[in-house]
Amino acid sequence: MKVADLGGADRQRAVERLTALWALNEAGLGGMIHALRVPFTGIVVGSTAVVLIALIAFFAERRARAILKATTIVLLIKAAASPHTPLPAYASVAFQGLAGAALFALLPSVRLGALLLGLLALWQGAVQKLLVMTILYGRSLWDSVDAVGRWILEKMGSGPGELSPTGWFLVFYLGYYTVAGLITGWLAGAIPGEIGRALERPRPRPEPVPDAALPALSARKRWWQRTPFKAGLVLAALLLATAWLHPGQEGWARGLRIFARAAVVLAVWIWVVRPLGLALFRRFRRREQGVYGAEVTRAMAQLPALRQAAAVAWRQSRAVPGLRRWKYFLVELIVLALAGDSMEKGDGGDERS
């Protein structure tokens, strides 16, 4: 049976499973992937979200409505499972969901919508980081990058060139995320067909992984992964660069201005912006919990089984080298999630693109 032949109930159950997988990705799979030493964890987690949103659009009868509902459920589960999640993380999830709903409502092709969503989602993450750094450190950050870059070019015997070191940094930085977004979007458009073909084949029941062998499922970051530590490192590097490039009183005065600016911005964030944002998000949670409470409960009840499926999929992917392991792992995980009782009579293969 093809995906196009699935009934409404089967499609709805598939969307529910995929929503629970997206919630697992946001509320804890990132910590699990990091524990399993997958490289580029941040991009992998963001790319996984793009693939799951594309699959929700692939299975859903009403794409935009299904994605918006899934986004709300994922935000509620993320808040419940990871109460210390910073506000920018919620903003990223909301952006991915809203962008996905808009693209898949406007575009009939899942492949094209997935490609554009991959680009937008990865760009959003990159630009968000640049905005945070610029707001926190101001122009001094880019002045230091320029000064250090010019010094390195001089030592290498190269001229300044037409593009400043800051320009080159932005070109490479955004280019890196652009390539990652294109790869993510291409995979997100291709994986639905691969999932459908995998569901057509009979599969042996996988051996479960003992609970003791499962890595801890937590979205909490270690102290050296947290934003304050990273911000402190950048601040220390800026102060050292300023003192080195501007020796004497001028360097100390510039360094003091950089430190004061960062302190003021952090104070405004901690005591004004963050409390206001959390208050607004709590209102959103109270309102939406009353509407989607049953769906959130069902999705959270699926998380332990999906965590077990993730461990099984990871074990099955260990023979695949490099970053291809992530794709193999993701396909296996989604197939294990969809091949349960909800999809036993449903096969796939129609790419609807």
Residue pairs with C-beta under 8 A, 6 or more apart in sequence:
1 345
1 346
1 347
2 196
2 347
2 348
2 349
2 350
3 58
3 59
3 192
3 196
3 346
3 347
3 348
3 349
3 350
3 352
4 350
4 352
5 346
5 347
6 14
6 59
6 346
8 61
10 342
10 343
10 345
10 346
11 59
11 60
11 61
13 342
13 343
14 59
14 338
14 342
14 343
14 346
15 56
15 59
15 60
15 66
15 70
16 295
16 298
16 299
16 302
16 342
17 302
17 337
17 338
17 340
17 342
18 52
18 55
18 56
18 59
18 70
18 334
18 337
18 338
19 56
19 69
19 70
19 73
19 74
19 295
19 299
20 298
20 299
20 300
20 302
20 303
20 306
20 337
21 52
21 306
21 333
21 334
21 337
22 49
22 52
22 53
22 56
22 70
22 74
23 73
23 74
23 77
23 78
23 81
23 299
23 300
23 303
24 303
24 306
24 307
24 310
25 45
25 48
25 49
25 52
26 45
26 49
26 74
26 77
26 78
26 89
26 93
26 219
27 77
27 78
27 80
27 81
27 82
27 219
27 303
28 81
28 82
28 217
28 218
28 219
28 303
28 307
29 45
29 48
29 217
29 310
30 41
30 42
30 45
30 219
31 215
31 216
31 217
31 218
31 219
31 220
31 221
32 215
32 216
32 217
32 307
32 310
33 41
33 44
33 45
34 41
35 215
35 216
36 215
36 314
38 44
38 325
38 326
39 323
40 323
42 125
43 122
43 125
43 180
43 184
44 326
46 92
46 96
46 121
46 122
46 125
46 184
47 118
47 121
47 122
47 180
47 183
47 184
47 187
47 188
47 326
48 330
49 93
49 96
49 121
50 96
50 100
50 114
50 117
50 118
50 121
50 184
50 185
50 188
51 114
51 184
51 187
51 188
51 191
51 330
52 334
53 67
53 70
53 96
53 97
53 100
53 117
53 188
54 100
54 104
54 110
54 113
54 114
54 117
54 188
54 189
54 191
54 192
55 188
55 191
55 192
55 195
55 334
56 63
56 66
56 67
56 70
56 100
57 63
57 66
57 67
57 100
57 104
57 110
57 113
57 114
58 110
58 192
58 352
60 66
60 67
63 101
63 104
63 105
64 101
64 102
64 104
64 105
65 101
67 97
67 100
67 101
67 104
68 97
68 98
68 101
69 292
69 295
70 97
71 93
71 94
71 96
71 97
71 98
71 100
71 101
72 97
72 288
72 292
73 292
73 295
73 296
73 299
74 93
74 97
75 90
75 93
75 94
75 284
75 285
75 288
76 285
76 288
76 289
76 292
76 296
77 296
77 299
77 300
78 85
78 89
78 90
78 93
78 219
79 85
79 90
79 281
79 285
80 296
80 300
81 219
81 300
81 303
82 219
82 220
84 220
85 219
86 227
87 273
87 274
87 277
87 278
87 281
88 128
88 132
90 281
91 128
92 124
92 125
92 128
95 120
95 121
95 124
96 117
96 121
96 124
99 117
99 120
99 121
99 124
100 113
100 117
103 113
103 116
103 117
103 120
104 110
104 113
104 117
107 113
107 116
109 353
110 189
110 192
110 351
110 352
110 353
111 189
111 190
111 351
111 353
112 189
112 353
113 189
114 185
114 186
114 188
114 189
115 182
115 185
115 186
115 188
115 189
116 185
117 185
117 188
118 181
118 182
118 183
118 184
118 185
118 186
118 187
118 188
119 178
119 181
119 182
119 185
120 181
121 181
121 184
122 177
122 178
122 180
122 181
122 184
123 174
123 177
123 178
123 181
125 177
126 173
126 174
126 177
130 170
130 173
133 141
133 234
134 141
134 142
135 265
136 231
136 261
136 262
136 265
136 266
137 234
137 235
137 238
137 258
137 261
137 262
138 258
138 261
140 238
140 242
140 254
140 257
140 258
140 261
141 234
141 238
142 166
144 238
144 241
144 242
144 245
145 165
145 166
145 169
146 164
146 165
146 166
147 241
147 245
148 165
148 241
148 245
149 164
149 165
149 166
149 168
149 169
150 160
150 165
151 245
152 165
153 159
153 160
153 161
153 165
163 171
187 327
189 353
191 327
191 330
191 331
191 334
192 348
192 351
192 352
193 348
193 349
193 350
193 351
194 331
195 331
195 334
195 335
195 338
195 348
196 347
196 348
196 349
196 350
196 351
197 348
197 349
198 331
198 335
199 335
199 338
199 339
199 343
199 346
199 347
199 348
200 347
200 348
200 349
203 335
203 339
206 312
206 316
206 336
207 312
208 308
208 312
209 308
209 311
209 312
209 315
213 311
214 307
214 308
214 311
215 311
217 303
217 307
223 229
231 262
231 266
235 258
235 259
235 262
238 255
238 258
239 255
239 258
239 259
242 251
242 254
242 255
242 258
243 251
243 252
243 255
244 251
245 251
246 254
289 296
306 333
306 337
309 333
309 336
309 337
310 333
312 332
312 336
313 329
313 330
313 332
313 333
313 336
314 329
316 328
316 329
316 332
317 325
317 328
317 329
317 332
318 325
320 328
320 329
